[in-house]
Amino acid sequence: MFRIKFWGVRGSIPTPGPHTARFGGNTSCLEVNADDTLVILDGGTGLRLLGEELIKKRKGAPIRTYMFFSHVHWDHIQGFPFFIPIFQAQNEIHIFGGQNLEMTLGETLAGQMNFPNFPVTLEACAAKMHFKIFEDGQALSIADGLTITGLPLKHPNGCYGYRIEYEGKVFTYCTDTEHDATSGEPDKNILKLAKNADLFVYDSQYTPAEYTGEEGGMPKVGWGHSTYVEAATLAKLANVKQLVLFHHDPGHDDAKIEEMETAAKALFPNCEAACEGREFLL
């Protein structure tokens, strides 16, 4: 079984409320299950809900998981202090991040839990946590037949995209990345990660008009995010089977996301907008 579940799909800041109820308002977090191996991608506010679900399902049994952070901007780490398994001594968590930080990943996660930000420090958490650097292009085998490869993306302060392969199936996760609007050349790292992927998740935060500033009052060039048009282009070039638009803008309500989804489907038919609770079985 190779299963992917979305626990947080929003970018920048959580947006709870009736206007985002369909697609969800929690920030980035995905659960990947390869039979008995649990992988978590990013630790946005969706991570809190995933933690509660894991506690409920495991019924006191130890939780062993591998967490891969794309980067450490706030919306990708803010759920970590509320992830219940880090407070339980029987659990073991292997935490990976790329070499794109002035501080280590452990120092960054600890920083958001230090005074005055949070009442409990990372050092006080009881779970066994192992912090590890993920090398560019490294093909890491964490279980029989399960391989994860990461490459740098184009985002301020750095970011990583991941390719997860298991039993002949491929899942690619590329959030918080910006296309080259000047040259129009596709990102070679993304094409490597997404090549022949069964499921491709890509940052589609803006419409083309929002990106250029024709809508929204200001251009978003250089902010490190992309558009659904670029998502469709990359999906075609990489020969992916299914595309998921991800990292929804906090200013987009359900109606706007539906509009973008419809426009993207006209370019790449097997496409949908990321939705909290949605599961894919590859």
N, C-alpha and C positions, 0 to 999 in steps of 0.2 A: 504494500500500500504506500502510495506517495500522495500525500494530501497537504494542501495549502489552505489556510484559513486567515481571513483578514479581521484583525481586531482594532485597527486604527488606520484611517485612510486620508486624514486631513493634514494639511501643511500649516506651518507657522505657529498656530495657536488653536487650542480646542474651541469648537463652536457648537455647544449644545443648544438645543431648542427645537421647536416645531418646524422651523424652516430648513433644518438639516436632518430631520428624523429618518428619511428614507436611506440616504447614503452614509450618514453618520458624522459625528463631530469630533471623535477622538483622533489624536495624532498618531503618527506612523508606528505600526507594530503588526508583524505577520508571524503566524505559527506554521512551521513546516514539520510534518511527520513522515519519516521514512521507516515504516514499520515501527520498531521499538525505539528509534532514535528521534529525539525532539530537538529541533533547531528553532531559534527565535531570531527574527530579523528586526532590529531596532527596538528601542524602549520608550516610545512615546506614551501618551496617556492610555492607549489601548492595552498596554502591558499590565495595568492594574486588573482589568477584567480577565485577561488571560491567566494571571496568577490565581485569581479566585476560582476559576474553572479548573485549573490543575489541582488545587487543594481539594476541591470537591470530588474530582474523579479519582485521585490517588488514595483518598481515605487514610491518610497517615503514612502511606508508603513513601520511601525516599524519591525525590525528584532529581533526575540528572538531565541537564540540558546544556546546549551550546548556544551562546548568544553572539550574534555578529552585528556590530554597529556600522552603519554606513558612514556616520560621522557623529559629532557630538554637539551640534547645534541643539538648542533647548528643546525644540519640538520632537527630537529623537531620543532624548534621555529623561524627560521630565516624569515619565511613569516609573522609572527605576526605583526611587525611594518608596514607592507604594506597591512593589512587587513582593507579595507575602513570602514566597519561597526563600528570599534572601535572609529572612529572620529565623529560619528553622534549621537547626544543626544537622539534621539528617540529609539535607540537600547538598548537591554538588553542582556548581555552575562554572562552565568554562567560557570566558568572555574574551572575544576577539575584536580588534580594531586595527585600522591601517596606520602606517607611519606618517601621518599628516598632522601631527599635533606637536605643539611646543611642550605640552605636558603629556604624561602617559595617560592612557585610557583610565586606569585606576585612579590617578590623581584627579582627573576631570570629573568622574562620577562621585568621588569623595567630596570634591569641592561643592557640589550642589547640595550635599547633605550636611555641610559644616555650618556652624553658627555664622550669620543669623538666618540662614535659609531653611533649616530643618532641625527638628529637635533630637534626632537620632543620627549618630555618625555612622559612616560605612564600617569603621572598625568595630562597632558594637553589633554588627550583623553576624548571626551565628553560622550561616551556611558556609561551606567550603567554597571559596571563589578563587579561580585561577585566571589571572589576566595575561593575555598573550598578544604579541604583535603579529599581524597578518602581513606577510610579504607580498609585494606586487607580483601578480601572476602565479602565485603559489597555488598548486593543486593539492588541497588538504584533504586527506582521507580520514574521516572521523568514525566510520563504521563500514562494515562489509558492503561494498558497492556504492557507498555514498561519498561523493567528492564535491568539494566547494572550492571555486576559484574566484579570486577578487582582483579587480583592476581599478585604477584611479579614474574618477569622473571629473567633469568641469564644474566646480562649485567653489565659492569663496571659502577659504580655510581648508579645502580639501574634502573629498567624499569618495566612498568606494561603492562600486556595483558588484553584485555577486551572481555567479552561475552555479546552480546546484544540480548535480547529475545523480540519478539513481535508477538502476535497472533499465537503462536505455531511454529514460525520460529526462527532459531538461526544463528547469525553471530558472528564469532570469529576473533579477530584481535590480532596477536602475532608477533610483529616486534621487532628487536634488542634483540635477545635472542640466547644463545649458548647451543647446546646440550652437554651432558656429554660424551666426547670422550673416557675417561678413563674406566668408568664402562659400558658404552653402555646402561645405564638405561634411559628410557624415562622420561621427566620432568613431574612430577605428576600434577603440577599446569596447565601446558598446556593441559594435558589430561582432567582435570576438565573443563577448559574453552571451549575446543573443542568438548566435548562429544556430539555425534549425531548432530553436526552443519550442517546446510544447506550450509554454505559457510565459509571456513577456510582460512584466510590470514596468511602466515607464512614467517618469515625471511629466505630467500634462497640466501643470497648474494654470497656465494662461491660455486665452484665445490669442490668435496672431495679432489682433488689434490691441489687446491689452499689453502684449509684449512690446509692441512698437510705441505705445502711448497714444494711439489714435482713440482708444477708449480708456477711461479710468483716470485721466488727468496727468499721468506721468509714465514715461517709458520704464520697462522692467529689465532692460538690457543690462547685463552684468550682475543681476541678482541671483543667478545660479539655478534658474528654472526654465522649463521648456513649454512646448505647446502640443496640442493634440495632432496638429498637422505634422510636426516632426515625429511624433510617436508613430503615426501611420507610415511615414516614409521609412523610418528605421525598421519597422515590422516587415515591410515588403522587402527591403534590401537584405535583411537577415533571414528571410524565409521562415518566419515564426508562424505557428499555427493559430495562436490566440493572443490578443493584445488586451491589456487592462490599463486604463487611464488612472493615474495615481497622484497623490499629494494635492488634493483639491484645495483651492484657494479659500481662505477663511471668509472672503467676501462673496463666495458663490453659494447660493441656496440650492435646494434640490432641483428647482425648475431650470436654473442655469446649467447645472451639471447634466441634466437630461438633454438640454439643447446642445451642449458640447459633445455628448455621447452620440447623438444623432448625426451631427456633422462629421464626427470621426468615422462612424460606420459607413458613411458615403465614400470614404477614402480607403477604409480597410474593414470589410463587412464583419469579420469575426472579432468584434471589439466590444468592450463594455466598460463602464465606469466602475471603479473600485467601490465596494459597498461593505460596510461593517457586517460581519457575520457570514459573508459569502464564502463558500468552500469550493475548491476545485480538486477533483481526484484525477491524477494523471496516470 
